[in-house]
Amino acid sequence: MDKLGKFKPNKIVIEREPEKQQEYDSLYMSYINGVHTLTRSEEQQIGFIITKRRGLKRLYCTDAWDRDYEDAKRIFEGNDSIEK
């Protein structure tokens, strides 16, 4: 994770259905506030930790890059929402 941190990403994307964005926003904020204990899942063990270390306010859900490519493209172009 140190190498990923050195890359200094400004957006973190996890492979989860975009419909779960609110759920992950809530879990991440609970983690930041010291309420949520991380599970063993990669999105939490890697995604949440790197997002917090980088001081980012959220991470983004997208799934199956070939199907949701336009959602991912909007995220990387600076639109903070993947809602349609």
Secondary structure as GFF3:
##gff-version 3
##sequence-region A 1 84
A	DSSP	alpha_helix	2	7	.	.	.	ID=ss1
A	DSSP	beta_strand	13	15	.	.	.	ID=ss2
A	DSSP	three_ten_helix	18	20	.	.	.	ID=ss3
A	DSSP	alpha_helix	21	32	.	.	.	ID=ss4
A	DSSP	alpha_helix	42	42	.	.	.	ID=ss5
A	DSSP	pi_helix	43	48	.	.	.	ID=ss6
A	DSSP	alpha_helix	49	53	.	.	.	ID=ss7
A	DSSP	beta_strand	60	62	.	.	.	ID=ss8
A	DSSP	alpha_helix	69	76	.	.	.	ID=ss9
###
